Amino acid sequence: MSEITLEEKIRVRAFALWQQDGSLEGCADEYWHMARVLVEKEMAAPGAAQTGDPEVPAPV
């Protein structure tokens, strides 16, 4: 099974953010940027667990 690429992680997160905000039209770039920042921050966190949900803290 292949590993999910950074671009795919960002795309999934951007889509989720867009849906949470009511699927606003014409805001794709803003959601992509927000998602990219969040995904990169998660990846940079030491010992970051892959929970799939940024609101769920990593297990200790």
PyMOL Python script that loads the backbone (N, CA, C, O; Angstrom):
from pymol import cmd

cmd.read_pdbstr("""\
ATOM      1  N   MET A   1       0.843  -1.173   0.000  1.00  0.00           N
ATOM      2  CA  MET A   1       0.000   0.000   0.000  1.00  0.00           C
ATOM      3  C   MET A   1       0.890   1.237   0.000  1.00  0.00           C
ATOM      4  O   MET A   1       1.847   1.309   0.771  1.00  0.00           O
ATOM      5  N   SER A   2       0.589   2.203  -0.847  1.00  0.00           N
ATOM      6  CA  SER A   2       1.443   3.376  -0.958  1.00  0.00           C
ATOM      7  C   SER A   2       1.136   4.394   0.133  1.00  0.00           C
ATOM      8  O   SER A   2       0.015   4.486   0.633  1.00  0.00           O
ATOM      9  N   GLU A   3       2.161   5.148   0.480  1.00  0.00           N
ATOM     10  CA  GLU A   3       2.029   6.176   1.507  1.00  0.00           C
ATOM     11  C   GLU A   3       1.324   7.400   0.927  1.00  0.00           C
ATOM     12  O   GLU A   3       1.495   7.728  -0.247  1.00  0.00           O
ATOM     13  N   ILE A   4       0.540   8.063   1.751  1.00  0.00           N
ATOM     14  CA  ILE A   4      -0.177   9.262   1.317  1.00  0.00           C
ATOM     15  C   ILE A   4       0.834  10.390   1.135  1.00  0.00           C
ATOM     16  O   ILE A   4       1.680  10.617   2.000  1.00  0.00           O
ATOM     17  N   THR A   5       0.744  11.093   0.013  1.00  0.00           N
ATOM     18  CA  THR A   5       1.666  12.185  -0.260  1.00  0.00           C
ATOM     19  C   THR A   5       1.268  13.431   0.522  1.00  0.00           C
ATOM     20  O   THR A   5       0.141  13.544   1.004  1.00  0.00           O
ATOM     21  N   LEU A   6       2.195  14.349   0.641  1.00  0.00           N
ATOM     22  CA  LEU A   6       1.929  15.615   1.314  1.00  0.00           C
ATOM     23  C   LEU A   6       0.783  16.348   0.630  1.00  0.00           C
ATOM     24  O   LEU A   6      -0.098  16.891   1.297  1.00  0.00           O
ATOM     25  N   GLU A   7       0.795  16.363  -0.690  1.00  0.00           N
ATOM     26  CA  GLU A   7      -0.261  17.049  -1.438  1.00  0.00           C
ATOM     27  C   GLU A   7      -1.633  16.445  -1.142  1.00  0.00           C
ATOM     28  O   GLU A   7      -2.619  17.169  -1.002  1.00  0.00           O
ATOM     29  N   GLU A   8      -1.689  15.125  -1.048  1.00  0.00           N
ATOM     30  CA  GLU A   8      -2.968  14.464  -0.767  1.00  0.00           C
ATOM     31  C   GLU A   8      -3.455  14.789   0.645  1.00  0.00           C
ATOM     32  O   GLU A   8      -4.649  15.001   0.855  1.00  0.00           O
ATOM     33  N   LYS A   9      -2.533  14.828   1.615  1.00  0.00           N
ATOM     34  CA  LYS A   9      -2.901  15.196   2.987  1.00  0.00           C
ATOM     35  C   LYS A   9      -3.471  16.609   3.019  1.00  0.00           C
ATOM     36  O   LYS A   9      -4.474  16.871   3.683  1.00  0.00           O
ATOM     37  N   ILE A  10      -2.820  17.517   2.294  1.00  0.00           N
ATOM     38  CA  ILE A  10      -3.282  18.904   2.250  1.00  0.00           C
ATOM     39  C   ILE A  10      -4.648  18.980   1.587  1.00  0.00           C
ATOM     40  O   ILE A  10      -5.531  19.693   2.064  1.00  0.00           O
ATOM     41  N   ARG A  11      -4.827  18.257   0.498  1.00  0.00           N
ATOM     42  CA  ARG A  11      -6.104  18.275  -0.224  1.00  0.00           C
ATOM     43  C   ARG A  11      -7.249  17.787   0.672  1.00  0.00           C
ATOM     44  O   ARG A  11      -8.318  18.397   0.706  1.00  0.00           O
ATOM     45  N   VAL A  12      -7.021  16.695   1.389  1.00  0.00           N
ATOM     46  CA  VAL A  12      -8.048  16.141   2.279  1.00  0.00           C
ATOM     47  C   VAL A  12      -8.374  17.133   3.393  1.00  0.00           C
ATOM     48  O   VAL A  12      -9.543  17.348   3.713  1.00  0.00           O
ATOM     49  N   ARG A  13      -7.346  17.732   3.981  1.00  0.00           N
ATOM     50  CA  ARG A  13      -7.568  18.694   5.066  1.00  0.00           C
ATOM     51  C   ARG A  13      -8.274  19.942   4.557  1.00  0.00           C
ATOM     52  O   ARG A  13      -9.180  20.449   5.218  1.00  0.00           O
ATOM     53  N   ALA A  14      -7.875  20.444   3.394  1.00  0.00           N
ATOM     54  CA  ALA A  14      -8.513  21.635   2.825  1.00  0.00           C
ATOM     55  C   ALA A  14      -9.990  21.375   2.562  1.00  0.00           C
ATOM     56  O   ALA A  14     -10.831  22.235   2.823  1.00  0.00           O
ATOM     57  N   PHE A  15     -10.305  20.196   2.048  1.00  0.00           N
ATOM     58  CA  PHE A  15     -11.701  19.849   1.775  1.00  0.00           C
ATOM     59  C   PHE A  15     -12.507  19.797   3.070  1.00  0.00           C
ATOM     60  O   PHE A  15     -13.639  20.280   3.120  1.00  0.00           O
ATOM     61  N   ALA A  16     -11.926  19.212   4.114  1.00  0.00           N
ATOM     62  CA  ALA A  16     -12.617  19.129   5.406  1.00  0.00           C
ATOM     63  C   ALA A  16     -12.859  20.523   5.983  1.00  0.00           C
ATOM     64  O   ALA A  16     -13.945  20.801   6.492  1.00  0.00           O
ATOM     65  N   LEU A  17     -11.864  21.394   5.907  1.00  0.00           N
ATOM     66  CA  LEU A  17     -12.025  22.771   6.396  1.00  0.00           C
ATOM     67  C   LEU A  17     -13.109  23.497   5.612  1.00  0.00           C
ATOM     68  O   LEU A  17     -13.936  24.205   6.186  1.00  0.00           O
ATOM     69  N   TRP A  18     -13.098  23.317   4.307  1.00  0.00           N
ATOM     70  CA  TRP A  18     -14.081  23.951   3.425  1.00  0.00           C
ATOM     71  C   TRP A  18     -15.489  23.495   3.782  1.00  0.00           C
ATOM     72  O   TRP A  18     -16.410  24.309   3.842  1.00  0.00           O
ATOM     73  N   GLN A  19     -15.659  22.203   4.018  1.00  0.00           N
ATOM     74  CA  GLN A  19     -16.976  21.675   4.390  1.00  0.00           C
ATOM     75  C   GLN A  19     -17.423  22.205   5.748  1.00  0.00           C
ATOM     76  O   GLN A  19     -18.595  22.541   5.922  1.00  0.00           O
ATOM     77  N   GLN A  20     -16.513  22.285   6.707  1.00  0.00           N
ATOM     78  CA  GLN A  20     -16.843  22.785   8.043  1.00  0.00           C
ATOM     79  C   GLN A  20     -17.334  24.225   7.997  1.00  0.00           C
ATOM     80  O   GLN A  20     -18.171  24.629   8.805  1.00  0.00           O
ATOM     81  N   ASP A  21     -16.815  24.989   7.056  1.00  0.00           N
ATOM     82  CA  ASP A  21     -17.189  26.400   6.940  1.00  0.00           C
ATOM     83  C   ASP A  21     -18.395  26.620   6.032  1.00  0.00           C
ATOM     84  O   ASP A  21     -18.717  27.763   5.709  1.00  0.00           O
ATOM     85  N   GLY A  22     -19.055  25.570   5.624  1.00  0.00           N
ATOM     86  CA  GLY A  22     -20.265  25.717   4.827  1.00  0.00           C
ATOM     87  C   GLY A  22     -20.051  25.695   3.331  1.00  0.00           C
ATOM     88  O   GLY A  22     -20.907  26.164   2.581  1.00  0.00           O
ATOM     89  N   SER A  23     -18.931  25.161   2.878  1.00  0.00           N
ATOM     90  CA  SER A  23     -18.653  24.998   1.446  1.00  0.00           C
ATOM     91  C   SER A  23     -18.720  26.313   0.673  1.00  0.00           C
ATOM     92  O   SER A  23     -19.422  26.423  -0.332  1.00  0.00           O
ATOM     93  N   LEU A  24     -17.984  27.295   1.155  1.00  0.00           N
ATOM     94  CA  LEU A  24     -17.961  28.617   0.529  1.00  0.00           C
ATOM     95  C   LEU A  24     -17.319  28.567  -0.850  1.00  0.00           C
ATOM     96  O   LEU A  24     -16.275  27.941  -1.030  1.00  0.00           O
ATOM     97  N   GLU A  25     -17.934  29.219  -1.813  1.00  0.00           N
ATOM     98  CA  GLU A  25     -17.410  29.262  -3.181  1.00  0.00           C
ATOM     99  C   GLU A  25     -16.300  30.307  -3.300  1.00  0.00           C
ATOM    100  O   GLU A  25     -16.332  31.337  -2.626  1.00  0.00           O
ATOM    101  N   GLY A  26     -15.326  30.037  -4.156  1.00  0.00           N
ATOM    102  CA  GLY A  26     -14.278  30.999  -4.472  1.00  0.00           C
ATOM    103  C   GLY A  26     -13.202  31.157  -3.416  1.00  0.00           C
ATOM    104  O   GLY A  26     -12.502  32.170  -3.405  1.00  0.00           O
ATOM    105  N   CYS A  27     -13.051  30.186  -2.528  1.00  0.00           N
ATOM    106  CA  CYS A  27     -12.079  30.301  -1.439  1.00  0.00           C
ATOM    107  C   CYS A  27     -11.045  29.177  -1.446  1.00  0.00           C
ATOM    108  O   CYS A  27     -10.402  28.925  -0.427  1.00  0.00           O
ATOM    109  N   ALA A  28     -10.882  28.513  -2.559  1.00  0.00           N
ATOM    110  CA  ALA A  28     -10.007  27.339  -2.620  1.00  0.00           C
ATOM    111  C   ALA A  28      -8.580  27.650  -2.183  1.00  0.00           C
ATOM    112  O   ALA A  28      -7.977  26.876  -1.440  1.00  0.00           O
ATOM    113  N   ASP A  29      -8.039  28.771  -2.634  1.00  0.00           N
ATOM    114  CA  ASP A  29      -6.657  29.115  -2.283  1.00  0.00           C
ATOM    115  C   ASP A  29      -6.489  29.319  -0.786  1.00  0.00           C
ATOM    116  O   ASP A  29      -5.485  28.898  -0.211  1.00  0.00           O
ATOM    117  N   GLU A  30      -7.459  29.961  -0.151  1.00  0.00           N
ATOM    118  CA  GLU A  30      -7.385  30.207   1.288  1.00  0.00           C
ATOM    119  C   GLU A  30      -7.413  28.895   2.072  1.00  0.00           C
ATOM    120  O   GLU A  30      -6.650  28.717   3.022  1.00  0.00           O
ATOM    121  N   TYR A  31      -8.296  27.978   1.669  1.00  0.00           N
ATOM    122  CA  TYR A  31      -8.383  26.699   2.365  1.00  0.00           C
ATOM    123  C   TYR A  31      -7.146  25.851   2.130  1.00  0.00           C
ATOM    124  O   TYR A  31      -6.695  25.149   3.035  1.00  0.00           O
ATOM    125  N   TRP A  32      -6.593  25.908   0.929  1.00  0.00           N
ATOM    126  CA  TRP A  32      -5.359  25.170   0.636  1.00  0.00           C
ATOM    127  C   TRP A  32      -4.236  25.689   1.531  1.00  0.00           C
ATOM    128  O   TRP A  32      -3.475  24.901   2.093  1.00  0.00           O
ATOM    129  N   HIS A  33      -4.132  27.002   1.665  1.00  0.00           N
ATOM    130  CA  HIS A  33      -3.078  27.590   2.499  1.00  0.00           C
ATOM    131  C   HIS A  33      -3.261  27.189   3.966  1.00  0.00           C
ATOM    132  O   HIS A  33      -2.300  26.781   4.618  1.00  0.00           O
ATOM    133  N   MET A  34      -4.484  27.304   4.486  1.00  0.00           N
ATOM    134  CA  MET A  34      -4.742  26.923   5.881  1.00  0.00           C
ATOM    135  C   MET A  34      -4.397  25.454   6.110  1.00  0.00           C
ATOM    136  O   MET A  34      -3.766  25.106   7.108  1.00  0.00           O
ATOM    137  N   ALA A  35      -4.809  24.604   5.190  1.00  0.00           N
ATOM    138  CA  ALA A  35      -4.551  23.172   5.325  1.00  0.00           C
ATOM    139  C   ALA A  35      -3.058  22.880   5.268  1.00  0.00           C
ATOM    140  O   ALA A  35      -2.553  22.061   6.035  1.00  0.00           O
ATOM    141  N   ARG A  36      -2.358  23.542   4.369  1.00  0.00           N
ATOM    142  CA  ARG A  36      -0.914  23.327   4.241  1.00  0.00           C
ATOM    143  C   ARG A  36      -0.194  23.686   5.534  1.00  0.00           C
ATOM    144  O   ARG A  36       0.679  22.949   5.992  1.00  0.00           O
ATOM    145  N   VAL A  37      -0.565  24.823   6.122  1.00  0.00           N
ATOM    146  CA  VAL A  37       0.045  25.247   7.384  1.00  0.00           C
ATOM    147  C   VAL A  37      -0.211  24.204   8.472  1.00  0.00           C
ATOM    148  O   VAL A  37       0.708  23.830   9.201  1.00  0.00           O
ATOM    149  N   LEU A  38      -1.452  23.735   8.583  1.00  0.00           N
ATOM    150  CA  LEU A  38      -1.801  22.750   9.609  1.00  0.00           C
ATOM    151  C   LEU A  38      -1.068  21.429   9.407  1.00  0.00           C
ATOM    152  O   LEU A  38      -0.526  20.868  10.360  1.00  0.00           O
ATOM    153  N   VAL A  39      -1.046  20.933   8.187  1.00  0.00           N
ATOM    154  CA  VAL A  39      -0.397  19.651   7.902  1.00  0.00           C
ATOM    155  C   VAL A  39       1.104  19.753   8.152  1.00  0.00           C
ATOM    156  O   VAL A  39       1.685  18.848   8.751  1.00  0.00           O
ATOM    157  N   GLU A  40       1.737  20.822   7.711  1.00  0.00           N
ATOM    158  CA  GLU A  40       3.176  20.977   7.915  1.00  0.00           C
ATOM    159  C   GLU A  40       3.504  21.115   9.394  1.00  0.00           C
ATOM    160  O   GLU A  40       4.528  20.608   9.851  1.00  0.00           O
ATOM    161  N   LYS A  41       2.643  21.799  10.147  1.00  0.00           N
ATOM    162  CA  LYS A  41       2.848  21.949  11.581  1.00  0.00           C
ATOM    163  C   LYS A  41       2.752  20.587  12.267  1.00  0.00           C
ATOM    164  O   LYS A  41       3.557  20.275  13.145  1.00  0.00           O
ATOM    165  N   GLU A  42       1.778  19.782  11.871  1.00  0.00           N
ATOM    166  CA  GLU A  42       1.623  18.444  12.443  1.00  0.00           C
ATOM    167  C   GLU A  42       2.827  17.565  12.129  1.00  0.00           C
ATOM    168  O   GLU A  42       3.294  16.815  12.986  1.00  0.00           O
ATOM    169  N   MET A  43       3.321  17.657  10.916  1.00  0.00           N
ATOM    170  CA  MET A  43       4.451  16.828  10.508  1.00  0.00           C
ATOM    171  C   MET A  43       5.734  17.240  11.225  1.00  0.00           C
ATOM    172  O   MET A  43       6.611  16.408  11.460  1.00  0.00           O
ATOM    173  N   ALA A  44       5.846  18.522  11.571  1.00  0.00           N
ATOM    174  CA  ALA A  44       7.044  19.029  12.220  1.00  0.00           C
ATOM    175  C   ALA A  44       7.044  18.770  13.723  1.00  0.00           C
ATOM    176  O   ALA A  44       8.098  18.814  14.358  1.00  0.00           O
ATOM    177  N   ALA A  45       5.878  18.503  14.296  1.00  0.00           N
ATOM    178  CA  ALA A  45       5.776  18.283  15.734  1.00  0.00           C
ATOM    179  C   ALA A  45       6.538  17.015  16.114  1.00  0.00           C
ATOM    180  O   ALA A  45       6.344  15.961  15.509  1.00  0.00           O
ATOM    181  N   PRO A  46       7.409  17.127  17.123  1.00  0.00           N
ATOM    182  CA  PRO A  46       8.155  15.939  17.540  1.00  0.00           C
ATOM    183  C   PRO A  46       7.220  14.883  18.117  1.00  0.00           C
ATOM    184  O   PRO A  46       6.382  15.180  18.968  1.00  0.00           O
ATOM    185  N   GLY A  47       7.372  13.652  17.645  1.00  0.00           N
ATOM    186  CA  GLY A  47       6.560  12.550  18.142  1.00  0.00           C
ATOM    187  C   GLY A  47       5.102  12.652  17.773  1.00  0.00           C
ATOM    188  O   GLY A  47       4.246  12.096  18.461  1.00  0.00           O
ATOM    189  N   ALA A  48       4.804  13.358  16.690  1.00  0.00           N
ATOM    190  CA  ALA A  48       3.411  13.536  16.276  1.00  0.00           C
ATOM    191  C   ALA A  48       2.806  12.198  15.885  1.00  0.00           C
ATOM    192  O   ALA A  48       3.368  11.455  15.081  1.00  0.00           O
ATOM    193  N   ALA A  49       1.659  11.907  16.463  1.00  0.00           N
ATOM    194  CA  ALA A  49       0.944  10.667  16.132  1.00  0.00           C
ATOM    195  C   ALA A  49       0.036  10.922  14.946  1.00  0.00           C
ATOM    196  O   ALA A  49      -0.479  12.028  14.782  1.00  0.00           O
ATOM    197  N   GLN A  50      -0.161   9.918  14.125  1.00  0.00           N
ATOM    198  CA  GLN A  50      -1.032  10.026  12.961  1.00  0.00           C
ATOM    199  C   GLN A  50      -2.449   9.638  13.364  1.00  0.00           C
ATOM    200  O   GLN A  50      -2.881   8.515  13.103  1.00  0.00           O
ATOM    201  N   THR A  51      -3.182  10.564  14.002  1.00  0.00           N
ATOM    202  CA  THR A  51      -4.539  10.262  14.443  1.00  0.00           C
ATOM    203  C   THR A  51      -5.552  10.537  13.361  1.00  0.00           C
ATOM    204  O   THR A  51      -6.651   9.985  13.389  1.00  0.00           O
ATOM    205  N   GLY A  52      -5.200  11.394  12.389  1.00  0.00           N
ATOM    206  CA  GLY A  52      -6.137  11.753  11.338  1.00  0.00           C
ATOM    207  C   GLY A  52      -7.008  12.930  11.715  1.00  0.00           C
ATOM    208  O   GLY A  52      -7.664  13.515  10.853  1.00  0.00           O
ATOM    209  N   ASP A  53      -7.026  13.291  12.994  1.00  0.00           N
ATOM    210  CA  ASP A  53      -7.835  14.412  13.457  1.00  0.00           C
ATOM    211  C   ASP A  53      -6.933  15.364  14.227  1.00  0.00           C
ATOM    212  O   ASP A  53      -6.395  14.989  15.269  1.00  0.00           O
ATOM    213  N   PRO A  54      -6.753  16.598  13.733  1.00  0.00           N
ATOM    214  CA  PRO A  54      -5.843  17.533  14.388  1.00  0.00           C
ATOM    215  C   PRO A  54      -6.319  17.958  15.770  1.00  0.00           C
ATOM    216  O   PRO A  54      -5.520  18.455  16.564  1.00  0.00           O
ATOM    217  N   GLU A  55      -7.598  17.776  16.077  1.00  0.00           N
ATOM    218  CA  GLU A  55      -8.134  18.183  17.366  1.00  0.00           C
ATOM    219  C   GLU A  55      -7.917  17.119  18.444  1.00  0.00           C
ATOM    220  O   GLU A  55      -8.087  17.392  19.632  1.00  0.00           O
ATOM    221  N   VAL A  56      -7.543  15.917  18.030  1.00  0.00           N
ATOM    222  CA  VAL A  56      -7.329  14.831  18.974  1.00  0.00           C
ATOM    223  C   VAL A  56      -5.857  14.806  19.356  1.00  0.00           C
ATOM    224  O   VAL A  56      -4.996  14.655  18.489  1.00  0.00           O
ATOM    225  N   PRO A  57      -5.554  14.955  20.655  1.00  0.00           N
ATOM    226  CA  PRO A  57      -4.144  14.942  21.062  1.00  0.00           C
ATOM    227  C   PRO A  57      -3.510  13.575  20.863  1.00  0.00           C
ATOM    228  O   PRO A  57      -4.180  12.544  20.899  1.00  0.00           O
ATOM    229  N   ALA A  58      -2.218  13.597  20.654  1.00  0.00           N
ATOM    230  CA  ALA A  58      -1.475  12.353  20.469  1.00  0.00           C
ATOM    231  C   ALA A  58      -1.475  11.561  21.771  1.00  0.00           C
ATOM    232  O   ALA A  58      -1.386  12.151  22.847  1.00  0.00           O
ATOM    233  N   PRO A  59      -1.572  10.239  21.694  1.00  0.00           N
ATOM    234  CA  PRO A  59      -1.538   9.423  22.915  1.00  0.00           C
ATOM    235  C   PRO A  59      -0.190   9.533  23.599  1.00  0.00           C
ATOM    236  O   PRO A  59       0.839   9.693  22.943  1.00  0.00           O
ATOM    237  N   VAL A  60      -0.200   9.447  24.911  1.00  0.00           N
ATOM    238  CA  VAL A  60       1.030   9.586  25.693  1.00  0.00           C
ATOM    239  C   VAL A  60       1.532   8.241  26.110  1.00  0.00           C
ATOM    240  O   VAL A  60       2.561   8.147  26.779  1.00  0.00           O
TER     241      VAL A  60
END
""", "prot")
cmd.dss("prot")
cmd.show_as("cartoon", "prot")
cmd.util.cbc("prot")
cmd.orient("prot")
